[in-house]
Amino acid sequence: MATVTSSRVATARRTTIGLKILMAGTGIVFVLYVLLHMYGNLKALQGEEAFNTYAEHLRTFGEPILPYGGLLWIVRVVLLLSLVGHAYAAYTLWSRAGNARRTKYAAVKTAARTAWMRWGGTFILLFVVWHLLEFTILKISVNPDKQGPNITQNPYELLVASFQVWWLTLIYVAALVALAFHLSHGVFSASQTLGLTGSAGAYRRSKMTGHALAAVIVVGFLIPPLAILFGLIK
């Protein structure tokens, strides 16, 4: 009986480690993507021609080896698979943590952080779905003063029209705040999972890397929408 119980515990531990590695690996994919996406968004500071040229180049990249838009579809498939894997690992681990026996001290210590990562991650997921519908799949202009194909089929005009709407920009800012906390903790957790926090110095560096990366990404993403909202980009 003891042998069976020990085997089950060992299997559970291996599964947990596997889920954490899956979460860390897919998280790295998302970090790389948001860095590239941030770079692309900053092209808006150079004007309509630069931004639309960049958007079109993403669709023609790799031709004729890849079909038109081929790179984007590869990226979308990778991101979708990563999203499914990340969400599955996250919710499975959270469920196990909730069912596990913990001391009162441990429960109090981790409750707020776990709740934030859980609900913050869910909010980010919902925002990403809306963001894709708005700018990629359906191409929706929420600006009542700017409608029609000349807006929705022009990436720069759609970007400007959208962030001239204050409530949409506010939602975007809220999503970035959630992303900042998620990145900061997520980068550190991934470092722990990958064995990069073995010493006190490495532990501190991982913490600082998470904070710095979150700050750079959030500030980079905030610049274009705020510049549009306050009339610096028209």
C-alpha positions as CSV (number, residue, x, y, z in Angstrom):
1,M,0.0,0.0,0.0
2,A,2.8,2.3,0.9
3,T,4.5,1.5,-2.4
4,V,1.4,2.4,-4.4
5,T,0.9,5.7,-2.5
6,S,4.6,6.6,-3.0
7,S,4.3,5.8,-6.7
8,R,1.2,8.0,-7.1
9,V,3.0,10.9,-5.3
10,A,6.0,10.6,-7.5
11,T,3.8,10.5,-10.6
12,A,1.9,13.6,-9.4
13,R,5.1,15.4,-8.8
14,R,6.4,14.6,-12.3
15,T,3.1,15.7,-13.8
16,T,3.3,19.0,-11.8
17,I,6.9,19.6,-13.0
18,G,5.8,18.9,-16.6
19,L,2.9,21.4,-16.3
20,K,5.2,24.0,-14.9
21,I,7.7,23.5,-17.7
22,L,4.8,23.7,-20.2
23,M,3.7,27.0,-18.6
24,A,7.3,28.4,-18.6
25,G,7.9,27.4,-22.2
26,T,4.7,28.8,-23.6
27,G,5.2,31.9,-21.4
28,I,8.5,32.5,-23.1
29,V,6.8,32.3,-26.5
30,F,4.3,35.0,-25.4
31,V,7.1,37.3,-24.1
32,L,8.9,37.1,-27.4
33,Y,5.7,37.8,-29.3
34,V,4.7,40.8,-27.2
35,L,8.2,42.3,-27.7
36,L,7.8,42.1,-31.4
37,H,4.2,43.3,-31.3
38,M,5.3,46.3,-29.2
39,Y,8.0,47.1,-31.8
40,G,5.4,47.0,-34.5
41,N,3.0,49.3,-32.6
42,L,5.8,51.9,-32.1
43,K,5.9,52.2,-35.9
44,A,2.8,54.4,-35.5
45,L,5.0,57.1,-34.2
46,Q,6.6,57.4,-37.6
47,G,3.3,58.0,-39.4
48,E,0.8,56.2,-41.6
49,E,3.2,55.1,-44.3
50,A,5.7,53.5,-42.0
51,F,3.0,51.7,-40.0
52,N,1.1,50.4,-43.0
53,T,4.3,49.4,-44.7
54,Y,5.3,47.4,-41.7
55,A,1.8,45.8,-41.5
56,E,2.0,44.8,-45.2
57,H,5.5,43.5,-44.9
58,L,4.3,41.0,-42.3
59,R,2.0,39.6,-44.9
60,T,4.5,39.4,-47.7
61,F,7.4,38.2,-45.5
62,G,8.9,35.0,-46.9
63,E,7.3,35.2,-50.4
64,P,7.5,33.3,-52.7
65,I,8.4,30.4,-50.4
66,L,5.5,31.3,-48.1
67,P,2.1,32.3,-49.5
68,Y,0.7,35.8,-48.9
69,G,0.1,36.1,-45.1
70,G,1.8,32.7,-44.6
71,L,4.1,34.0,-41.8
72,L,1.1,35.5,-39.9
73,W,-0.7,32.2,-40.0
74,I,2.3,30.3,-38.7
75,V,2.6,32.8,-35.9
76,R,-1.2,32.5,-35.2
77,V,-1.1,28.7,-35.0
78,V,2.0,28.8,-32.7
79,L,0.3,31.4,-30.5
80,L,-3.0,29.5,-30.4
81,L,-1.2,26.2,-29.4
82,S,0.8,28.1,-26.8
83,L,-2.3,29.8,-25.4
84,V,-4.1,26.4,-25.1
85,G,-1.1,24.9,-23.4
86,H,-0.5,27.8,-21.1
87,A,-4.1,28.1,-20.0
88,Y,-4.4,24.3,-19.5
89,A,-1.3,24.2,-17.4
90,A,-2.2,27.3,-15.4
91,Y,-5.8,26.2,-14.5
92,T,-4.7,22.7,-13.7
93,L,-2.0,23.8,-11.4
94,W,-4.3,26.3,-9.7
95,S,-6.9,23.6,-9.2
96,R,-4.3,21.3,-7.6
97,A,-3.1,24.1,-5.4
98,G,-6.6,24.8,-4.2
99,N,-7.2,21.2,-3.4
100,A,-3.9,20.6,-1.7
101,R,-3.5,20.8,2.1
102,R,-1.6,23.9,3.1
103,T,-0.7,25.5,6.4
104,K,-2.7,28.7,7.3
105,Y,0.5,30.7,6.9
106,A,1.2,29.4,3.4
107,A,-2.4,29.9,2.4
108,V,-2.4,33.5,3.5
109,K,1.0,34.2,2.0
110,T,0.0,32.9,-1.5
111,A,-3.7,33.6,-1.7
112,A,-3.5,37.2,-3.0
113,R,-0.8,36.4,-5.6
114,T,-2.6,33.3,-6.8
115,A,-5.9,35.2,-7.1
116,W,-4.3,38.0,-9.0
117,M,-2.5,35.6,-11.5
118,R,-5.7,33.7,-12.0
119,W,-8.1,36.5,-12.5
120,G,-5.5,38.8,-14.1
121,G,-4.7,36.1,-16.6
122,T,-8.4,35.5,-17.3
123,F,-8.9,39.3,-18.0
124,I,-5.8,39.3,-20.3
125,L,-7.3,36.3,-22.2
126,L,-10.6,38.0,-22.7
127,F,-8.9,41.2,-23.8
128,V,-6.8,39.3,-26.3
129,V,-10.0,37.8,-27.8
130,W,-11.5,41.3,-28.2
131,H,-8.3,42.7,-29.5
132,L,-8.1,40.1,-32.2
133,L,-11.7,40.7,-33.2
134,E,-11.2,44.4,-33.3
135,F,-7.9,44.6,-35.3
136,T,-7.5,41.3,-37.1
137,I,-10.6,39.1,-37.5
138,L,-13.6,41.4,-37.9
139,K,-11.8,44.8,-37.9
140,I,-14.2,46.9,-35.9
141,S,-14.1,50.6,-35.5
142,V,-15.7,51.6,-32.2
143,N,-15.3,55.3,-33.1
144,P,-18.7,56.5,-34.3
145,D,-17.1,59.4,-36.2
146,K,-14.8,57.1,-38.2
147,Q,-16.5,54.3,-40.0
148,G,-16.3,52.5,-43.4
149,P,-13.8,50.5,-45.4
150,N,-11.3,53.4,-45.6
151,I,-10.9,53.1,-41.8
152,T,-11.3,49.4,-41.1
153,Q,-9.1,48.3,-44.1
154,N,-6.4,50.7,-43.3
155,P,-4.3,49.5,-40.3
156,Y,-3.1,52.9,-39.3
157,E,-6.5,54.6,-39.6
158,L,-8.1,51.8,-37.6
159,L,-5.5,52.1,-34.8
160,V,-6.0,55.9,-34.6
161,A,-9.8,55.7,-34.8
162,S,-9.9,53.1,-32.0
163,F,-7.7,54.9,-29.5
164,Q,-9.4,58.2,-30.0
165,V,-12.2,56.6,-28.0
166,W,-11.4,57.2,-24.3
167,W,-13.1,54.1,-22.8
168,L,-11.3,51.8,-25.2
169,T,-8.0,53.3,-24.3
170,L,-8.9,52.9,-20.6
171,I,-9.6,49.2,-21.1
172,Y,-6.3,48.9,-22.9
173,V,-4.5,50.5,-20.0
174,A,-6.2,48.2,-17.6
175,A,-5.1,45.2,-19.7
176,L,-1.5,46.5,-19.6
177,V,-1.6,46.8,-15.9
178,A,-2.7,43.2,-15.6
179,L,-0.1,42.2,-18.1
180,A,2.6,44.0,-16.0
181,F,1.9,42.0,-12.9
182,H,1.5,38.8,-14.9
183,L,4.8,39.3,-16.7
184,S,6.7,40.3,-13.6
185,H,5.6,37.2,-11.6
186,G,5.6,34.9,-14.6
187,V,9.1,35.7,-15.7
188,F,10.4,35.0,-12.2
189,S,8.3,31.8,-11.9
190,A,9.6,30.6,-15.3
191,S,13.2,31.2,-14.1
192,Q,12.5,29.1,-11.0
193,T,11.0,26.3,-13.0
194,L,14.0,26.3,-15.4
195,G,16.5,26.2,-12.5
196,L,17.8,29.8,-12.9
197,T,17.4,30.9,-9.3
198,G,19.7,28.6,-7.5
199,S,21.7,31.3,-5.7
200,A,20.7,34.4,-3.9
201,G,22.2,36.6,-6.7
202,A,20.4,34.6,-9.4
203,Y,17.2,34.9,-7.4
204,R,17.5,38.7,-7.2
205,R,18.4,39.0,-10.9
206,S,15.4,36.9,-11.9
207,K,13.2,39.2,-9.8
208,M,14.7,42.3,-11.4
209,T,14.5,40.8,-14.9
210,G,10.8,40.2,-14.4
211,H,10.2,43.8,-13.2
212,A,12.3,45.4,-15.9
213,L,10.8,43.3,-18.7
214,A,7.3,44.1,-17.5
215,A,8.1,47.9,-17.3
216,V,9.7,48.0,-20.8
217,I,6.8,46.1,-22.5
218,V,4.0,48.1,-20.7
219,V,5.6,51.5,-21.4
220,G,6.3,50.5,-25.0
221,F,2.6,49.5,-25.5
222,L,1.3,52.5,-23.7
223,I,3.1,55.1,-25.9
224,P,1.0,54.8,-29.1
225,P,-2.5,54.7,-27.6
226,L,-1.8,57.6,-25.2
227,A,-0.2,59.6,-27.9
228,I,-3.3,59.1,-30.1
229,L,-5.7,59.9,-27.2
230,F,-4.0,63.2,-26.5
231,G,-3.7,64.2,-30.1
232,L,0.0,63.7,-30.6
233,I,-0.8,61.1,-33.3
234,K,-3.6,61.9,-35.8
